[in-house]
Amino acid sequence: MKIAKQTVDHVANLARLYLSEEEKAEMTEKLNSILDYMEKLNELDTTNVEPTAHVIPIKNVFRQDEVRESLSLEETLKNAPDRDGSFFRVPRVIEE
Amino acid sequence: MELYRLTIHEAHELLMKREISCEELTRALFDRIRIVDYAIRAYITLDEDGALQKSRVLDERGDFTHPLAGIPAAVKDNICTKGLKTTCASKILENFIPPYDATISARLKSRDAVIMGKTNMDEFAMGSSTENSAFFATRNPWDTGRVPGGSSGGSAAAVAADECIYAIGSDTGGSIRQPAGYCGVVGMKPTYGRVSRFGLVAYASSLDQIGPITKDVTDCAIVLNAIAGHDRMDSTSADMPVPDYTLSLKPDVSGMKIGIPREYLGEGIDGEVRHAVLNAAKTFENMGACCEEISLPHTEYALWAYYIIAPAEASSNLARYDGIRYGVRAKDYSDLIDLYKRTRSEGFGAEVKRRIMLGTYALSSGYYDAYYLKAQKVRTLVKKDFDRVFEKYDFILAPIAPTAAFRIGENTDDPLKMYMNDVCTIPVNMAGLPGISIPCGFSGGMPVGLQIIGRPFDETTILQAAYAFEQATEYHLKKPCIEAGGHAAFSRDNRCKHSSDFTEREIGVDLGAPQDECVKRRNVPNGKGVKA
């Protein structure tokens, strides 16, 4: 199985990227390399192997739901590319 | 006295004795930066005013009890520093001023560290040469025609060029250890979970770890003491006791068992690098340790699994750069989706886009189980390899890279070399282990790094081994001569010694002595082994 250019277009859309034709050609090649990695990994039988998400024995870390200080509105919005008062401003998303 | 050359423990002692002021020390470093950084380009952002102001406050208060108090440091530019630009060496964050401190920044500040600025890196930590910065490439202080390694290349180069006393880096697949090796300094990736990553711009969250880059092993222990420990803001930080790492600075490895993995010294490893590593093994044996060849049979698979896991996690982590809440937004757009796409396409560099695409594909509908889950299962096997070895051995010795630093622009197309490059560092991240790189020799005049890998949460043993090696050798005392060497024709400081003044006898083992590079032994006020 080879990855087609159509797949690259689909993945680029999922990743929210525009790619030039040149980039698309390169990405097609790169995505195909994943298949090579998988071929290698599939040499190993992992039927009874548990996956390791990360290596330390920590699961479900809970904390009390307490009110604590957080960033002020002003600090939070300081880096916004566009704002309107106390809101992040984005292009219209709801059709009229 | 050249204050910029001091280590943390040396500067600490002088500050305690009031022989120098923090302001003098800080000024000496900024003066140094003015002289050498045009050739090295280690920093993206400098905060001279902030650092000097802090130094004066500290001088007035006069309390330098903590070993990091008043010591100027550089921080990699993917670690948030409140009020100080943090770009990740990416155009998409080139205007980002964090409204909060990463936990590590806050910890350093609470110990009265003086933060001088932010260091260059490969964009979003993706790369191993620092050529991948969206702004400029950093150069290796030992030869400015060569790369400093990466992705923490700015941090390693700043330490090697004495543009800071120590630096902080991050390591996802070798990004602290490899540049430390290339620049001839000490760099440690602590155990996964040892140091909080709250405020570190995430690359691959199951692999990323923050750690110190320093001039010697004593300094490494001092910095680790300050940054290790649980943090409620990072639920993947381990709630485990943190030992005093400076207590592990004992030059004693007698009776220790050392494993040398044959997979790490295979074909593709440069002869001089192999020689330096095997010489290091001999040094350990002379100190009473016992070295044996071992095997980590899943080494190759660790790489294939990493090539799935790292981009997958990156694609998810980098989804947040959308031009809405912070960062740079594209100028022209027709609707929201167009805004996202233009912002990301203009803001991310080629390598970042590549990895986002790979990761998005690996995680896309229908592929998760076949790719990511399979890779995580393989990861279990990789970890078991190491578990088995550590039942019998105290630590592992390996090279940090197959060659010394390569030339800028020299993208190797030798697949064997590329493969060995990843073999040396990536499995350690996959298994979450602590690893340290220390100088162990030279190849063609460039430093060679020795990697010491330890059991999970046993930074103590690798620090002890590294310290013992450092005490038995003098590689860490050699310094690049930026002013006279490489491509930076600068003669302001002409006191650099030539390699002919620095005999092999002094070093103890075969150096592969540099031909043209200047080398210099530091004049240390209080000798070595000063505990802090």
Chai-1 contact restraints between the chains, C-beta under 6 A:
chainA,res_idxA,chainB,res_idxB,connection_type,confidence,min_distance_angstrom,max_distance_angstrom,comment,restraint_id
A,V11,B,M357,contact,1.0,0.0,6.0,A-B,restraint_1
A,V11,B,T360,contact,1.0,0.0,6.0,A-B,restraint_2
A,V11,B,Y361,contact,1.0,0.0,6.0,A-B,restraint_3
A,L14,B,T360,contact,1.0,0.0,6.0,A-B,restraint_4
A,A15,B,I356,contact,1.0,0.0,6.0,A-B,restraint_5
A,A15,B,M357,contact,1.0,0.0,6.0,A-B,restraint_6
A,A15,B,T360,contact,1.0,0.0,6.0,A-B,restraint_7
A,R16,B,Y340,contact,1.0,0.0,6.0,A-B,restraint_8
A,R16,B,K341,contact,1.0,0.0,6.0,A-B,restraint_9
A,R16,B,R344,contact,1.0,0.0,6.0,A-B,restraint_10
A,L17,B,R344,contact,1.0,0.0,6.0,A-B,restraint_11
A,L17,B,S345,contact,1.0,0.0,6.0,A-B,restraint_12
A,L17,B,K353,contact,1.0,0.0,6.0,A-B,restraint_13
A,Y18,B,K341,contact,1.0,0.0,6.0,A-B,restraint_14
A,Y18,B,S345,contact,1.0,0.0,6.0,A-B,restraint_15
A,M27,B,M357,contact,1.0,0.0,6.0,A-B,restraint_16
A,K30,B,R354,contact,1.0,0.0,6.0,A-B,restraint_17
A,L31,B,Y361,contact,1.0,0.0,6.0,A-B,restraint_18
A,Y37,B,W304,contact,1.0,0.0,6.0,A-B,restraint_19
A,Y37,B,Y307,contact,1.0,0.0,6.0,A-B,restraint_20
A,K40,B,W304,contact,1.0,0.0,6.0,A-B,restraint_21
A,L41,B,W304,contact,1.0,0.0,6.0,A-B,restraint_22
A,L41,B,K374,contact,1.0,0.0,6.0,A-B,restraint_23
A,L41,B,V378,contact,1.0,0.0,6.0,A-B,restraint_24
A,L44,B,V378,contact,1.0,0.0,6.0,A-B,restraint_25
A,T46,B,K377,contact,1.0,0.0,6.0,A-B,restraint_26
A,V49,B,K377,contact,1.0,0.0,6.0,A-B,restraint_27
A,V49,B,T380,contact,1.0,0.0,6.0,A-B,restraint_28
A,E50,B,T380,contact,1.0,0.0,6.0,A-B,restraint_29
A,P51,B,L373,contact,1.0,0.0,6.0,A-B,restraint_30
A,P51,B,Q376,contact,1.0,0.0,6.0,A-B,restraint_31
A,P51,B,K377,contact,1.0,0.0,6.0,A-B,restraint_32
A,T52,B,Q376,contact,1.0,0.0,6.0,A-B,restraint_33
A,T52,B,R379,contact,1.0,0.0,6.0,A-B,restraint_34
A,T52,B,T380,contact,1.0,0.0,6.0,A-B,restraint_35
A,T52,B,K383,contact,1.0,0.0,6.0,A-B,restraint_36
A,H54,B,S206,contact,1.0,0.0,6.0,A-B,restraint_37
A,V55,B,Y192,contact,1.0,0.0,6.0,A-B,restraint_38
A,V55,B,G432,contact,1.0,0.0,6.0,A-B,restraint_39
A,I56,B,Y192,contact,1.0,0.0,6.0,A-B,restraint_40
A,I56,B,G193,contact,1.0,0.0,6.0,A-B,restraint_41
A,I56,B,A238,contact,1.0,0.0,6.0,A-B,restraint_42
A,V61,B,S235,contact,1.0,0.0,6.0,A-B,restraint_43
A,L71,B,P99,contact,1.0,0.0,6.0,A-B,restraint_44
A,E75,B,P99,contact,1.0,0.0,6.0,A-B,restraint_45
A,K78,B,P99,contact,1.0,0.0,6.0,A-B,restraint_46
A,N79,B,F96,contact,1.0,0.0,6.0,A-B,restraint_47
A,N79,B,Y326,contact,1.0,0.0,6.0,A-B,restraint_48
A,P81,B,G323,contact,1.0,0.0,6.0,A-B,restraint_49
A,P81,B,R329,contact,1.0,0.0,6.0,A-B,restraint_50
A,F88,B,I324,contact,1.0,0.0,6.0,A-B,restraint_51
A,F88,B,R325,contact,1.0,0.0,6.0,A-B,restraint_52
A,V90,B,I324,contact,1.0,0.0,6.0,A-B,restraint_53
A,V90,B,L336,contact,1.0,0.0,6.0,A-B,restraint_54
A,P91,B,D335,contact,1.0,0.0,6.0,A-B,restraint_55
A,P91,B,L336,contact,1.0,0.0,6.0,A-B,restraint_56
A,P91,B,L339,contact,1.0,0.0,6.0,A-B,restraint_57
A,V93,B,L336,contact,1.0,0.0,6.0,A-B,restraint_58
